[in-house]
Structure formats: structure tokens, C-alpha cells
Amino acid sequence: MSKSIPIHIFIILLIGVIVYYLQTFVFSNSRFGLENVYLFHVIASTIVYVALELLSKTQKFKNQIGFLYLGTIFFKVVLFVGIFNGTVMSVKSMTDKEIFSLLLPVFIFLFLEVYFISKILNKTI
């Protein structure tokens, strides 16, 4: 196991916790809780990063990491909709604040994933 994996997992977890508490402090009243949304993104981002880090060590997938990452983005969207279909996705109309509350963790974890995957890609070249 690469020594960078625990460090990156810690960074994902730390940023997730910090942004979650900042967001709940700023946007305190919402029709749905964001705990599960953040938990989903922390777990999914960790799995994606660890899987791609480990796959980058194999000769077969070394040059395919970027394409594999694109596939995981699609899979995460489908999984998110499937898991949160009864709660978040069932709300008929959301305020701008609620939309922002849902999109903030998406973009934060997307940025983290892209940053970490780019580091993997730079190592494998």
C-alpha cells in the first residue's frame, strides 16, 4: 500500500467534516439533512481514489486511469440518485439555497478527486 493513501483518505475526511460543519452553520434550516449526502461523498471519493491508486500500480490499467475515473463519475451519479431517490430527489421544488447545499459537496469532492487523480496520472507518466 502506498504511503500516500492514508494521507489522502485523511484529507478527504477532514475536508468533508470541515465543509459539512461550515455549511450546516451557514445554512442551518433545510428540509433535509446533509449528513448522509456528505457521508456518501466521503465514502465514494475514498473508494474511487483508493481503487484508482491501486489500479495505477498494475501494468494493465496504468494507462487507463483517466478513462476509469470518467466511468466512476457516471457510476457515482447513478448510485447517488438510487440511494437518495426517496429523500432528496423526491422534493418537488427546491430553493436556491437547497440546490446550493446539495451541489456544494458534489463540487468539493469532485475537485478533490480530480486533484488526487491528477497526482496519480502525473506519477504514472
Buried (B, 14 or more C-beta within 10 A) or exposed (E): EBEBBEEBBEBBBEBBEEBBEEBBEEBEEBEBEBEEBBEBBBEBBBEBBBBBBEBBEEEEBBEBBEEBBEEBEEEBEEEBEEBBEEEBEEEEEBEEEBEEBBEBBBEBBBEBBEEBBEBBBEBEE
